[in-house]
Amino acid sequence: MNTGSNEPGEAVVAVDGAKSDGAAEEPHGLGLGSRAPEFVKARRMLHLSWQVGVFVIGLAVVAAGIVMLPLPGPGWVVIFGGMAIWATEFVWAQLVLRWTKRKVTEAAQRALDPKVRRRNIILTVVGLVIIGVLVGVYLWKFGLEMPWKIKDQ
């Protein structure tokens, strides 16, 4: 066993979660790659069919999420659920989920910044005032009647 030292009984201790060979350890012990059971990974055809099944199920969930975007339902949540299904088997989906999680965390941190919150509140109030003025002008000009004649059709 190579301990990184010439002295017997001495071992190299890694700092900051890095392995002694220079590779960084993945958080929570989960690296990139397939999470299929070992007996599935050991057989090439079984692993390929496993990947096809995971892809098809993930595709169905993502498609359902896309359908839910214009319709009632939690579209984005379902889409990310499908991406999570894909991430159990495909590295590209794991990387997309990591990037998305990082961006959502950054956006949440920016939203909690007092300056950004103040700006967002001011923009919301200005937008509501503009909408209120437009509704007031519409009601002053047309009253409560619609500008088109529905009764004549």
C-alpha positions as CSV (number, residue, x, y, z in Angstrom):
1,M,0.0,0.0,0.0
2,N,1.4,3.4,-1.0
3,T,0.9,5.8,1.9
4,G,2.8,8.7,0.4
5,S,5.6,8.3,2.9
6,N,8.8,6.4,3.2
7,E,8.3,5.8,6.9
8,P,6.4,2.7,8.0
9,G,3.1,3.3,9.8
10,E,2.8,6.9,8.5
11,A,0.0,7.9,6.3
12,V,-0.7,11.0,4.3
13,V,-3.8,12.9,5.6
14,A,-5.9,14.7,3.0
15,V,-6.9,18.3,3.7
16,D,-10.2,19.8,2.5
17,G,-11.8,16.5,1.6
18,A,-9.2,15.9,-1.2
19,K,-7.9,12.4,-1.8
20,S,-4.1,11.9,-1.5
21,D,-3.9,11.3,-5.3
22,G,-5.2,14.8,-6.0
23,A,-8.8,13.9,-6.9
24,A,-11.5,15.8,-5.0
25,E,-14.0,13.7,-3.1
26,E,-17.6,14.1,-4.3
27,P,-20.1,15.6,-1.8
28,H,-22.2,13.1,0.1
29,G,-20.1,10.2,-1.4
30,L,-22.0,10.3,-4.7
31,G,-19.9,10.6,-7.8
32,L,-21.0,11.1,-11.4
33,G,-22.2,8.1,-13.3
34,S,-24.8,5.3,-13.2
35,R,-26.6,4.5,-10.0
36,A,-27.8,1.2,-11.3
37,P,-27.4,-1.9,-9.1
38,E,-24.1,-3.7,-9.5
39,F,-25.7,-6.9,-11.0
40,V,-27.2,-4.7,-13.7
41,K,-23.9,-2.9,-14.4
42,A,-22.1,-6.2,-14.7
43,R,-24.1,-7.3,-17.7
44,R,-23.8,-5.1,-20.7
45,M,-27.2,-5.8,-22.4
46,L,-29.0,-5.6,-19.1
47,H,-27.4,-2.2,-18.3
48,L,-28.2,-0.9,-21.8
49,S,-31.8,-1.9,-21.4
50,W,-31.8,-0.4,-17.9
51,Q,-30.5,2.9,-19.4
52,V,-33.2,2.8,-22.2
53,G,-35.9,2.3,-19.6
54,V,-34.6,5.1,-17.4
55,F,-34.4,7.4,-20.5
56,V,-38.0,6.5,-21.6
57,I,-39.5,7.0,-18.1
58,G,-37.6,10.3,-17.7
59,L,-38.7,11.4,-21.1
60,A,-42.3,10.7,-20.2
61,V,-42.0,12.7,-17.0
62,V,-40.3,15.6,-18.8
63,A,-42.9,15.6,-21.6
64,A,-45.7,15.6,-18.9
65,G,-44.0,18.6,-17.3
66,I,-43.8,20.4,-20.7
67,V,-47.5,19.8,-21.2
68,M,-48.2,21.2,-17.7
69,L,-46.4,24.5,-18.5
70,P,-49.3,26.1,-20.3
71,L,-51.9,23.9,-18.5
72,P,-52.6,23.8,-14.8
73,G,-50.0,21.9,-12.9
74,P,-46.5,22.1,-11.5
75,G,-44.8,22.0,-14.8
76,W,-41.3,23.0,-13.8
77,V,-41.3,20.8,-10.8
78,V,-42.3,17.8,-12.9
79,I,-39.6,18.7,-15.5
80,F,-36.9,18.8,-12.8
81,G,-38.3,15.5,-11.5
82,G,-37.7,13.9,-15.0
83,M,-34.2,15.4,-15.0
84,A,-33.6,13.8,-11.6
85,I,-34.8,10.4,-13.0
86,W,-32.3,10.9,-15.9
87,A,-29.6,11.9,-13.4
88,T,-29.7,8.5,-11.9
89,E,-28.2,7.1,-15.0
90,F,-26.7,9.9,-17.2
91,V,-23.8,12.2,-16.3
92,W,-25.0,15.0,-18.5
93,A,-28.3,15.1,-16.5
94,Q,-26.3,15.1,-13.3
95,L,-24.3,18.1,-14.5
96,V,-27.4,20.0,-15.6
97,L,-29.0,19.4,-12.2
98,R,-25.9,20.6,-10.4
99,W,-25.8,23.7,-12.6
100,T,-29.5,24.4,-12.0
101,K,-29.2,23.9,-8.3
102,R,-26.2,26.3,-8.2
103,K,-28.1,28.9,-10.2
104,V,-31.3,28.6,-8.0
105,T,-29.2,29.0,-4.9
106,E,-27.4,32.0,-6.3
107,A,-30.8,33.6,-7.2
108,A,-32.2,32.9,-3.8
109,Q,-29.2,34.6,-2.2
110,R,-29.5,37.6,-4.5
111,A,-33.3,37.8,-3.7
112,L,-32.5,37.9,0.0
113,D,-30.2,40.9,-0.5
114,P,-31.9,44.0,1.1
115,K,-31.0,46.2,-1.9
116,V,-32.5,43.8,-4.4
117,R,-35.6,43.3,-2.3
118,R,-36.1,47.1,-2.0
119,R,-35.6,47.5,-5.8
120,N,-38.1,44.7,-6.5
121,I,-40.7,46.2,-4.1
122,I,-40.3,49.6,-5.8
123,L,-40.7,48.1,-9.2
124,T,-43.8,46.2,-8.1
125,V,-45.4,49.3,-6.7
126,V,-44.6,51.3,-9.8
127,G,-46.1,48.6,-12.0
128,L,-49.2,48.4,-9.9
129,V,-49.6,52.2,-10.0
130,I,-49.3,52.1,-13.8
131,I,-51.9,49.3,-14.1
132,G,-54.2,51.2,-11.7
133,V,-53.9,54.3,-13.9
134,L,-54.6,52.3,-17.1
135,V,-57.7,50.7,-15.5
136,G,-58.9,54.1,-14.2
137,V,-58.5,55.7,-17.7
138,Y,-60.3,52.7,-19.3
139,L,-63.2,53.0,-16.8
140,W,-63.4,56.8,-17.2
141,K,-63.5,56.4,-21.0
142,F,-65.8,53.3,-21.4
143,G,-67.4,52.8,-18.1
144,L,-68.2,49.3,-16.9
145,E,-69.4,48.3,-20.4
146,M,-67.1,46.5,-22.8
147,P,-66.0,48.4,-25.8
148,W,-67.4,45.8,-28.2
149,K,-71.1,44.9,-28.6
150,I,-71.6,41.3,-27.4
151,K,-75.4,41.6,-27.4
152,D,-75.5,42.3,-31.1
153,Q,-74.0,39.0,-32.2
